[in-house]
Amino acid sequence: MSDRLTHGEWSDAVESGELLGQTCSDCGKTQGTPKAACPHCGSRALETVELPTEGVVYTETTINVPPVGVEERGYQVAVVDLGEARVMGRLSDGEVGIGDTVEVSGFTEDDDGYVAPAFEPR
């Protein structure tokens, strides 16, 4: 994998059911989305890594007042702890709670073409 993870590469991976992140060679921290520099230490020595596609819901909320351009109401989003990193995504089942195990089940895409992973209970 390349050392510079682009948003396009990250999105392509999400669309194919994979999750990519970056690990900092200097401090060892891993993040679940592309960054130009490590948010922990500022280093630009980032290596692209594959992340697990299964994790635990760290926090979740239900969106009842959606952003402009989104018609659906009452959908659930979560930050999923993948062990090394956390990733935000959509939950496909409205009965998922904090501490539940979930796995990647696909992706969602907004009107502007931005994708996010979708998770379902395991």
N, CA, C and O atoms as a GROMACS GRO file, in nm:
protein
  488
    1MET      N    1   0.083  -0.118   0.000
    1MET     CA    2   0.000   0.000   0.000
    1MET      C    3   0.088   0.124   0.000
    1MET      O    4   0.201   0.122   0.048
    2SER      N    5   0.035   0.231  -0.053
    2SER     CA    6   0.111   0.356  -0.056
    2SER      C    7   0.119   0.417   0.083
    2SER      O    8   0.036   0.387   0.169
    3ASP      N    9   0.219   0.503   0.104
    3ASP     CA   10   0.235   0.570   0.233
    3ASP      C   11   0.135   0.684   0.249
    3ASP      O   12   0.098   0.717   0.361
    4ARG      N   13   0.091   0.745   0.141
    4ARG     CA   14  -0.004   0.856   0.146
    4ARG      C   15  -0.143   0.806   0.109
    4ARG      O   16  -0.172   0.782  -0.008
    5LEU      N   17  -0.226   0.791   0.209
    5LEU     CA   18  -0.363   0.745   0.186
    5LEU      C   19  -0.448   0.865   0.148
    5LEU      O   20  -0.460   0.961   0.224
    6THR      N   21  -0.507   0.860   0.029
    6THR     CA   22  -0.595   0.968  -0.014
    6THR      C   23  -0.738   0.937   0.025
    6THR      O   24  -0.773   0.822   0.054
    7HIS      N   25  -0.821   1.040   0.025
    7HIS     CA   26  -0.962   1.019   0.055
    7HIS      C   27  -1.025   0.927  -0.050
    7HIS      O   28  -1.110   0.844  -0.018
    8GLY      N   29  -0.983   0.942  -0.175
    8GLY     CA   30  -1.035   0.856  -0.282
    8GLY      C   31  -1.001   0.710  -0.260
    8GLY      O   32  -1.086   0.623  -0.280
    9GLU      N   33  -0.878   0.681  -0.220
    9GLU     CA   34  -0.838   0.543  -0.191
    9GLU      C   35  -0.916   0.488  -0.071
    9GLU      O   36  -0.961   0.373  -0.072
   10TRP      N   37  -0.932   0.572   0.032
   10TRP     CA   38  -1.009   0.532   0.150
   10TRP      C   39  -1.153   0.500   0.110
   10TRP      O   40  -1.208   0.398   0.152
   11SER      N   41  -1.215   0.588   0.029
   11SER     CA   42  -1.353   0.568  -0.015
   11SER      C   43  -1.368   0.443  -0.100
   11SER      O   44  -1.463   0.367  -0.083
   12ASP      N   45  -1.273   0.420  -0.191
   12ASP     CA   46  -1.277   0.299  -0.275
   12ASP      C   47  -1.271   0.174  -0.188
   12ASP      O   48  -1.342   0.076  -0.215
   13ALA      N   49  -1.188   0.176  -0.084
   13ALA     CA   50  -1.178   0.062   0.006
   13ALA      C   51  -1.310   0.040   0.079
   13ALA      O   52  -1.356  -0.074   0.090
   14VAL      N   53  -1.372   0.148   0.129
   14VAL     CA   54  -1.501   0.137   0.198
   14VAL      C   55  -1.605   0.076   0.105
   14VAL      O   56  -1.683  -0.010   0.145
   15GLU      N   57  -1.607   0.122  -0.020
   15GLU     CA   58  -1.704   0.069  -0.117
   15GLU      C   59  -1.684  -0.079  -0.145
   15GLU      O   60  -1.778  -0.149  -0.181
   16SER      N   61  -1.560  -0.129  -0.127
   16SER     CA   62  -1.534  -0.272  -0.150
   16SER      C   63  -1.536  -0.353  -0.020
   16SER      O   64  -1.497  -0.469  -0.018
   17GLY      N   65  -1.583  -0.290   0.091
   17GLY     CA   66  -1.600  -0.362   0.216
   17GLY      C   67  -1.476  -0.367   0.304
   17GLY      O   68  -1.471  -0.444   0.401
   18GLU      N   69  -1.375  -0.287   0.272
   18GLU     CA   70  -1.252  -0.283   0.350
   18GLU      C   71  -1.241  -0.150   0.424
   18GLU      O   72  -1.300  -0.050   0.383
   19LEU      N   73  -1.166  -0.150   0.533
   19LEU     CA   74  -1.139  -0.026   0.605
   19LEU      C   75  -0.989  -0.004   0.609
   19LEU      O   76  -0.913  -0.093   0.649
   20LEU      N   77  -0.946   0.114   0.567
   20LEU     CA   78  -0.805   0.151   0.570
   20LEU      C   79  -0.785   0.262   0.671
   20LEU      O   80  -0.876   0.342   0.696
   21GLY      N   81  -0.669   0.266   0.729
   21GLY     CA   82  -0.632   0.372   0.822
   21GLY      C   83  -0.486   0.406   0.803
   21GLY      O   84  -0.424   0.364   0.706
   22GLN      N   85  -0.432   0.482   0.896
   22GLN     CA   86  -0.292   0.521   0.891
   22GLN      C   87  -0.231   0.504   1.030
   22GLN      O   88  -0.290   0.543   1.131
   23THR      N   89  -0.111   0.445   1.033
   23THR     CA   90  -0.036   0.434   1.157
   23THR      C   91   0.085   0.525   1.148
   23THR      O   92   0.156   0.528   1.048
   24CYS      N   93   0.108   0.601   1.254
   24CYS     CA   94   0.220   0.693   1.262
   24CYS      C   95   0.347   0.615   1.296
   24CYS      O   96   0.352   0.542   1.396
   25SER      N   97   0.449   0.630   1.214
   25SER     CA   98   0.576   0.562   1.239
   25SER      C   99   0.648   0.618   1.360
   25SER      O  100   0.731   0.549   1.420
   26ASP      N  101   0.618   0.742   1.398
   26ASP     CA  102   0.688   0.806   1.510
   26ASP      C  103   0.624   0.774   1.645
   26ASP      O  104   0.696   0.738   1.739
   27CYS      N  105   0.491   0.786   1.658
   27CYS     CA  106   0.429   0.764   1.790
   27CYS      C  107   0.351   0.633   1.798
   27CYS      O  108   0.312   0.591   1.907
   28GLY      N  109   0.327   0.568   1.682
   28GLY     CA  110   0.258   0.439   1.682
   28GLY      C  111   0.107   0.445   1.687
   28GLY      O  112   0.043   0.340   1.686
   29LYS      N  113   0.048   0.563   1.693
   29LYS     CA  114  -0.099   0.575   1.698
   29LYS      C  115  -0.158   0.550   1.559
   29LYS      O  116  -0.095   0.578   1.457
   30THR      N  117  -0.279   0.496   1.557
   30THR     CA  118  -0.348   0.466   1.432
   30THR      C  119  -0.478   0.543   1.428
   30THR      O  120  -0.548   0.553   1.528
   31GLN      N  121  -0.511   0.599   1.311
   31GLN     CA  122  -0.638   0.668   1.290
   31GLN      C  123  -0.712   0.601   1.175
   31GLN      O  124  -0.651   0.540   1.087
   32GLY      N  125  -0.844   0.613   1.177
   32GLY     CA  126  -0.928   0.541   1.083
   32GLY      C  127  -0.965   0.615   0.956
   32GLY      O  128  -1.038   0.560   0.874
   33THR      N  129  -0.917   0.737   0.938
   33THR     CA  130  -0.944   0.813   0.816
   33THR      C  131  -0.816   0.883   0.772
   33THR      O  132  -0.726   0.903   0.853
   34PRO      N  133  -0.806   0.919   0.644
   34PRO     CA  134  -0.684   0.981   0.593
   34PRO      C  135  -0.654   1.116   0.659
   34PRO      O  136  -0.743   1.199   0.679
   35LYS      N  137  -0.529   1.136   0.690
   35LYS     CA  138  -0.480   1.263   0.747
   35LYS      C  139  -0.350   1.300   0.677
   35LYS      O  140  -0.278   1.213   0.629
   36ALA      N  141  -0.320   1.429   0.671
   36ALA     CA  142  -0.192   1.474   0.616
   36ALA      C  143  -0.081   1.460   0.719
   36ALA      O  144   0.036   1.444   0.684
   37ALA      N  145  -0.118   1.465   0.847
   37ALA     CA  146  -0.022   1.452   0.957
   37ALA      C  147  -0.090   1.382   1.073
   37ALA      O  148  -0.213   1.384   1.085
   38CYS      N  149  -0.011   1.320   1.157
   38CYS     CA  150  -0.063   1.250   1.274
   38CYS      C  151  -0.130   1.350   1.368
   38CYS      O  152  -0.067   1.448   1.406
   39PRO      N  153  -0.256   1.327   1.406
   39PRO     CA  154  -0.323   1.420   1.497
   39PRO      C  155  -0.270   1.413   1.640
   39PRO      O  156  -0.304   1.498   1.723
   40HIS      N  157  -0.189   1.314   1.669
   40HIS     CA  158  -0.136   1.297   1.804
   40HIS      C  159  -0.001   1.366   1.823
   40HIS      O  160   0.023   1.428   1.926
   41CYS      N  161   0.087   1.354   1.722
   41CYS     CA  162   0.223   1.409   1.738
   41CYS      C  163   0.265   1.504   1.626
   41CYS      O  164   0.370   1.568   1.636
   42GLY      N  165   0.185   1.513   1.519
   42GLY     CA  166   0.217   1.604   1.409
   42GLY      C  167   0.308   1.547   1.302
   42GLY      O  168   0.335   1.615   1.203
   43SER      N  169   0.356   1.427   1.321
   43SER     CA  170   0.447   1.366   1.223
   43SER      C  171   0.376   1.342   1.090
   43SER      O  172   0.254   1.320   1.087
   44ARG      N  173   0.452   1.347   0.983
   44ARG     CA  174   0.398   1.315   0.850
   44ARG      C  175   0.439   1.175   0.806
   44ARG      O  176   0.415   1.136   0.692
   45ALA      N  177   0.501   1.100   0.896
   45ALA     CA  178   0.545   0.964   0.867
   45ALA      C  179   0.430   0.867   0.893
   45ALA      O  180   0.427   0.798   0.994
   46LEU      N  181   0.336   0.864   0.800
   46LEU     CA  182   0.216   0.782   0.814
   46LEU      C  183   0.219   0.666   0.715
   46LEU      O  184   0.254   0.684   0.599
   47GLU      N  185   0.183   0.549   0.763
   47GLU     CA  186   0.179   0.430   0.680
   47GLU      C  187   0.035   0.381   0.670
   47GLU      O  188  -0.035   0.371   0.771
   48THR      N  189  -0.009   0.350   0.548
   48THR     CA  190  -0.143   0.297   0.527
   48THR      C  191  -0.151   0.154   0.579
   48THR      O  192  -0.065   0.071   0.549
   49VAL      N  193  -0.255   0.126   0.657
   49VAL     CA  194  -0.274  -0.008   0.713
   49VAL      C  195  -0.419  -0.052   0.693
   49VAL      O  196  -0.509   0.031   0.683
   50GLU      N  197  -0.439  -0.183   0.688
   50GLU     CA  198  -0.574  -0.238   0.684
   50GLU      C  199  -0.626  -0.246   0.827
   50GLU      O  200  -0.554  -0.287   0.918
   51LEU      N  201  -0.750  -0.206   0.845
   51LEU     CA  202  -0.815  -0.211   0.976
   51LEU      C  203  -0.913  -0.328   0.979
   51LEU      O  204  -0.960  -0.371   0.874
   52PRO      N  205  -0.944  -0.378   1.098
   52PRO     CA  206  -1.046  -0.482   1.108
   52PRO      C  207  -1.181  -0.429   1.060
   52PRO      O  208  -1.207  -0.309   1.068
   53THR      N  209  -1.265  -0.516   1.011
   53THR     CA  210  -1.399  -0.476   0.966
   53THR      C  211  -1.504  -0.510   1.072
   53THR      O  212  -1.624  -0.496   1.048
   54GLU      N  213  -1.459  -0.553   1.188
   54GLU     CA  214  -1.546  -0.582   1.300
   54GLU      C  215  -1.498  -0.502   1.421
   54GLU      O  216  -1.378  -0.491   1.445
   55GLY      N  217  -1.593  -0.447   1.496
   55GLY     CA  218  -1.556  -0.369   1.614
   55GLY      C  219  -1.670  -0.358   1.711
   55GLY      O  220  -1.772  -0.427   1.700
   56VAL      N  221  -1.652  -0.269   1.807
   56VAL     CA  222  -1.750  -0.249   1.915
   56VAL      C  223  -1.799  -0.104   1.911
   56VAL      O  224  -1.719  -0.012   1.896
   57VAL      N  225  -1.928  -0.085   1.924
   57VAL     CA  226  -1.985   0.050   1.923
   57VAL      C  227  -1.933   0.125   2.046
   57VAL      O  228  -1.959   0.086   2.160
   58TYR      N  229  -1.860   0.233   2.020
   58TYR     CA  230  -1.804   0.317   2.125
   58TYR      C  231  -1.908   0.419   2.173
   58TYR      O  232  -1.924   0.443   2.292
   59THR      N  233  -1.978   0.477   2.076
   59THR     CA  234  -2.088   0.570   2.105
   59THR      C  235  -2.181   0.572   1.984
   59THR      O  236  -2.140   0.541   1.872
   60GLU      N  237  -2.305   0.608   2.007
   60GLU     CA  238  -2.403   0.613   1.896
   60GLU      C  239  -2.506   0.719   1.924
   60GLU      O  240  -2.526   0.762   2.038
   61THR      N  241  -2.572   0.762   1.817
   61THR     CA  242  -2.682   0.857   1.830
   61THR      C  243  -2.779   0.836   1.715
   61THR      O  244  -2.743   0.779   1.612
   62THR      N  245  -2.901   0.882   1.733
   62THR     CA  246  -3.001   0.876   1.628
   62THR      C  247  -3.020   1.017   1.573
   62THR      O  248  -3.039   1.112   1.649
   63ILE      N  249  -3.014   1.029   1.441
   63ILE     CA  250  -3.029   1.158   1.373
   63ILE      C  251  -3.176   1.179   1.339
   63ILE      O  252  -3.229   1.117   1.246
   64ASN      N  253  -3.242   1.267   1.413
   64ASN     CA  254  -3.383   1.297   1.387
   64ASN      C  255  -3.399   1.424   1.305
   64ASN      O  256  -3.503   1.443   1.240
   65VAL      N  257  -3.300   1.512   1.306
   65VAL     CA  258  -3.300   1.633   1.223
   65VAL      C  259  -3.178   1.622   1.132
   65VAL      O  260  -3.068   1.662   1.170
   66PRO      N  261  -3.198   1.568   1.011
   66PRO     CA  262  -3.085   1.541   0.923
   66PRO      C  263  -3.027   1.668   0.861
   66PRO      O  264  -3.093   1.773   0.859
   67PRO      N  265  -2.904   1.659   0.810
   67PRO     CA  266  -2.844   1.773   0.743
   67PRO      C  267  -2.919   1.807   0.613
   67PRO      O  268  -2.994   1.724   0.560
   68VAL      N  269  -2.898   1.926   0.564
   68VAL     CA  270  -2.960   1.970   0.438
   68VAL      C  271  -2.925   1.870   0.328
   68VAL      O  272  -2.810   1.829   0.315
   69GLY      N  273  -3.024   1.832   0.251
   69GLY     CA  274  -3.003   1.740   0.140
   69GLY      C  275  -3.027   1.594   0.176
   69GLY      O  276  -3.025   1.508   0.088
   70VAL      N  277  -3.049   1.566   0.303
   70VAL     CA  278  -3.078   1.428   0.347
   70VAL      C  279  -3.224   1.424   0.390
   70VAL      O  280  -3.265   1.497   0.480
   71GLU      N  281  -3.299   1.340   0.325
   71GLU     CA  282  -3.443   1.332   0.351
   71GLU      C  283  -3.477   1.239   0.467
   71GLU      O  284  -3.572   1.263   0.541
   72GLU      N  285  -3.399   1.135   0.482
   72GLU     CA  286  -3.428   1.033   0.584
   72GLU      C  287  -3.412   1.088   0.725
   72GLU      O  288  -3.321   1.166   0.754
   73ARG      N  289  -3.501   1.048   0.811
   73ARG     CA  290  -3.497   1.086   0.952
   73ARG      C  291  -3.493   0.960   1.037
   73ARG      O  292  -3.537   0.854   0.995
   74GLY      N  293  -3.440   0.974   1.158
   74GLY     CA  294  -3.440   0.863   1.251
   74GLY      C  295  -3.337   0.756   1.221
   74GLY      O  296  -3.356   0.640   1.258
   75TYR      N  297  -3.227   0.792   1.154
   75TYR     CA  298  -3.124   0.692   1.129
   75TYR      C  299  -3.015   0.702   1.236
   75TYR      O  300  -2.995   0.807   1.297
   76GLN      N  301  -2.947   0.592   1.255
   76GLN     CA  302  -2.849   0.581   1.362
   76GLN      C  303  -2.706   0.583   1.306
   76GLN      O  304  -2.676   0.516   1.208
   77VAL      N  305  -2.620   0.662   1.372
   77VAL     CA  306  -2.478   0.664   1.339
   77VAL      C  307  -2.399   0.629   1.465
   77VAL      O  308  -2.448   0.642   1.577
   78ALA      N  309  -2.276   0.583   1.444
   78ALA     CA  310  -2.195   0.540   1.557
   78ALA      C  311  -2.047   0.563   1.530
   78ALA      O  312  -2.003   0.569   1.415
   79VAL      N  313  -1.973   0.574   1.637
   79VAL     CA  314  -1.828   0.564   1.632
   79VAL      C  315  -1.797   0.421   1.675
   79VAL      O  316  -1.835   0.379   1.784
   80VAL      N  317  -1.728   0.348   1.588
   80VAL     CA  318  -1.698   0.208   1.612
   80VAL      C  319  -1.550   0.194   1.647
   80VAL      O  320  -1.464   0.240   1.572
   81ASP      N  321  -1.523   0.131   1.760
   81ASP     CA  322  -1.387   0.107   1.805
   81ASP      C  323  -1.337  -0.022   1.739
   81ASP      O  324  -1.392  -0.130   1.762
   82LEU      N  325  -1.233  -0.008   1.657
   82LEU     CA  326  -1.178  -0.121   1.584
   82LEU      C  327  -1.052  -0.175   1.652
   82LEU      O  328  -0.979  -0.254   1.593
   83GLY      N  329  -1.028  -0.132   1.773
   83GLY     CA  330  -0.909  -0.175   1.845
   83GLY      C  331  -0.797  -0.074   1.832
   83GLY      O  332  -0.761  -0.008   1.929
   84GLU      N  333  -0.742  -0.061   1.713
   84GLU     CA  334  -0.634   0.034   1.688
   84GLU      C  335  -0.686   0.175   1.659
   84GLU      O  336  -0.619   0.273   1.688
   85ALA      N  337  -0.804   0.183   1.603
   85ALA     CA  338  -0.859   0.311   1.558
   85ALA      C  339  -1.011   0.310   1.574
   85ALA      O  340  -1.072   0.206   1.598
   86ARG      N  341  -1.069   0.426   1.560
   86ARG     CA  342  -1.216   0.441   1.561
   86ARG      C  343  -1.260   0.499   1.428
   86ARG      O  344  -1.192   0.583   1.369
   87VAL      N  345  -1.377   0.452   1.382
   87VAL     CA  346  -1.433   0.498   1.255
   87VAL      C  347  -1.580   0.531   1.277
   87VAL      O  348  -1.650   0.459   1.348
   88MET      N  349  -1.624   0.640   1.217
   88MET     CA  350  -1.765   0.677   1.223
   88MET      C  351  -1.838   0.617   1.104
   88MET      O  352  -1.786   0.617   0.992
   89GLY      N  353  -1.958   0.567   1.128
   89GLY     CA  354  -2.035   0.509   1.019
   89GLY      C  355  -2.182   0.500   1.055
   89GLY      O  356  -2.224   0.538   1.164
   90ARG      N  357  -2.256   0.450   0.963
   90ARG     CA  358  -2.401   0.436   0.977
   90ARG      C  359  -2.433   0.298   1.028
   90ARG      O  360  -2.369   0.200   0.989
   91LEU      N  361  -2.532   0.288   1.116
   91LEU     CA  362  -2.577   0.158   1.166
   91LEU      C  363  -2.702   0.118   1.089
   91LEU      O  364  -2.793   0.199   1.071
   92SER      N  365  -2.706  -0.007   1.045
   92SER     CA  366  -2.819  -0.051   0.962
   92SER      C  367  -2.938  -0.098   1.045
   92SER      O  368  -3.047  -0.116   0.991
   93ASP      N  369  -2.918  -0.117   1.174
   93ASP     CA  370  -3.025  -0.164   1.261
   93ASP      C  371  -3.043  -0.065   1.374
   93ASP      O  372  -2.947  -0.040   1.448
   94GLY      N  373  -3.160  -0.008   1.390
   94GLY     CA  374  -3.185   0.093   1.491
   94GLY      C  375  -3.182   0.044   1.635
   94GLY      O  376  -3.206   0.122   1.727
   95GLU      N  377  -3.153  -0.082   1.656
   95GLU     CA  378  -3.151  -0.138   1.791
   95GLU      C  379  -3.008  -0.163   1.841
   95GLU      O  380  -2.991  -0.236   1.938
   96VAL      N  381  -2.908  -0.106   1.778
   96VAL     CA  382  -2.769  -0.125   1.819
   96VAL      C  383  -2.735  -0.026   1.929
   96VAL      O  384  -2.772   0.091   1.922
   97GLY      N  385  -2.665  -0.073   2.032
   97GLY     CA  386  -2.630   0.013   2.144
   97GLY      C  387  -2.481   0.012   2.173
   97GLY      O  388  -2.406  -0.066   2.114
   98ILE      N  389  -2.439   0.098   2.263
   98ILE     CA  390  -2.299   0.106   2.305
   98ILE      C  391  -2.257  -0.029   2.360
   98ILE      O  392  -2.328  -0.091   2.439
   99GLY      N  393  -2.140  -0.075   2.317
   99GLY     CA  394  -2.087  -0.203   2.360
   99GLY      C  395  -2.122  -0.321   2.271
   99GLY      O  396  -2.067  -0.430   2.287
  100ASP      N  397  -2.214  -0.300   2.175
  100ASP     CA  398  -2.251  -0.408   2.084
  100ASP      C  399  -2.142  -0.430   1.979
  100ASP      O  400  -2.076  -0.335   1.936
  101THR      N  401  -2.123  -0.556   1.939
  101THR     CA  402  -2.028  -0.589   1.833
  101THR      C  403  -2.098  -0.572   1.698
  101THR      O  404  -2.209  -0.620   1.678
  102VAL      N  405  -2.029  -0.504   1.606
  102VAL     CA  406  -2.082  -0.480   1.472
  102VAL      C  407  -1.975  -0.514   1.368
  102VAL      O  408  -1.857  -0.526   1.401
  103GLU      N  409  -2.018  -0.529   1.244
  103GLU     CA  410  -1.924  -0.551   1.134
  103GLU      C  411  -1.969  -0.472   1.012
  103GLU      O  412  -2.086  -0.438   0.998
  104VAL      N  413  -1.874  -0.444   0.925
  104VAL     CA  414  -1.904  -0.369   0.803
  104VAL      C  415  -2.003  -0.449   0.719
  104VAL      O  416  -1.984  -0.568   0.696
  105SER      N  417  -2.108  -0.380   0.675
  105SER     CA  418  -2.212  -0.447   0.596
  105SER      C  419  -2.233  -0.379   0.460
  105SER      O  420  -2.319  -0.420   0.383
  106GLY      N  421  -2.155  -0.277   0.432
  106GLY     CA  422  -2.169  -0.202   0.308
  106GLY      C  423  -2.126  -0.059   0.330
  106GLY      O  424  -2.035  -0.031   0.408
  107PHE      N  425  -2.193   0.033   0.260
  107PHE     CA  426  -2.159   0.174   0.275
  107PHE      C  427  -2.279   0.260   0.240
  107PHE      O  428  -2.375   0.215   0.177
  108THR      N  429  -2.272   0.385   0.284
  108THR     CA  430  -2.372   0.484   0.245
  108THR      C  431  -2.301   0.592   0.165
  108THR      O  432  -2.181   0.612   0.180
  109GLU      N  433  -2.376   0.660   0.081
  109GLU     CA  434  -2.319   0.767  -0.002
  109GLU      C  435  -2.416   0.885  -0.002
  109GLU      O  436  -2.536   0.866  -0.023
  110ASP      N  437  -2.364   1.005   0.021
  110ASP     CA  438  -2.451   1.123   0.021
  110ASP      C  439  -2.461   1.181  -0.120
  110ASP      O  440  -2.400   1.129  -0.213
  111ASP      N  441  -2.537   1.288  -0.135
  111ASP     CA  442  -2.561   1.352  -0.265
  111ASP      C  443  -2.433   1.405  -0.329
  111ASP      O  444  -2.426   1.421  -0.451
  112ASP      N  445  -2.331   1.434  -0.247
  112ASP     CA  446  -2.205   1.486  -0.299
  112ASP      C  447  -2.104   1.375  -0.331
  112ASP      O  448  -1.993   1.405  -0.374
  113GLY      N  449  -2.142   1.250  -0.311
  113GLY     CA  450  -2.054   1.138  -0.343
  113GLY      C  451  -1.963   1.093  -0.232
  113GLY      O  452  -1.877   1.007  -0.253
  114TYR      N  453  -1.979   1.150  -0.112
  114TYR     CA  454  -1.896   1.107   0.001
  114TYR      C  455  -1.952   0.978   0.058
  114TYR      O  456  -2.073   0.965   0.080
  115VAL      N  457  -1.864   0.881   0.081
  115VAL     CA  458  -1.907   0.753   0.134
  115VAL      C  459  -1.868   0.738   0.280
  115VAL      O  460  -1.774   0.802   0.328
  116ALA      N  461  -1.941   0.652   0.349
  116ALA     CA  462  -1.911   0.617   0.488
  116ALA      C  463  -1.944   0.470   0.504
  116ALA      O  464  -2.035   0.419   0.440
  117PRO      N  465  -1.870   0.401   0.590
  117PRO     CA  466  -1.902   0.260   0.611
  117PRO      C  467  -2.037   0.244   0.681
  117PRO      O  468  -2.078   0.328   0.760
  118ALA      N  469  -2.104   0.134   0.651
  118ALA     CA  470  -2.226   0.097   0.720
  118ALA      C  471  -2.196  -0.028   0.801
  118ALA      O  472  -2.125  -0.117   0.754
  119PHE      N  473  -2.250  -0.033   0.922
  119PHE     CA  474  -2.226  -0.147   1.010
  119PHE      C  475  -2.358  -0.210   1.049
  119PHE      O  476  -2.461  -0.143   1.056
  120GLU      N  477  -2.353  -0.342   1.075
  120GLU     CA  478  -2.471  -0.413   1.126
  120GLU      C  479  -2.427  -0.500   1.244
  120GLU      O  480  -2.309  -0.532   1.258
  121PRO      N  481  -2.523  -0.537   1.329
  121PRO     CA  482  -2.488  -0.621   1.443
  121PRO      C  483  -2.431  -0.754   1.398
  121PRO      O  484  -2.468  -0.808   1.294
  122ARG      N  485  -2.341  -0.804   1.476
  122ARG     CA  486  -2.281  -0.933   1.444
  122ARG      C  487  -2.356  -1.042   1.517
  122ARG      O  488  -2.322  -1.160   1.504
   0.00000   0.00000   0.00000
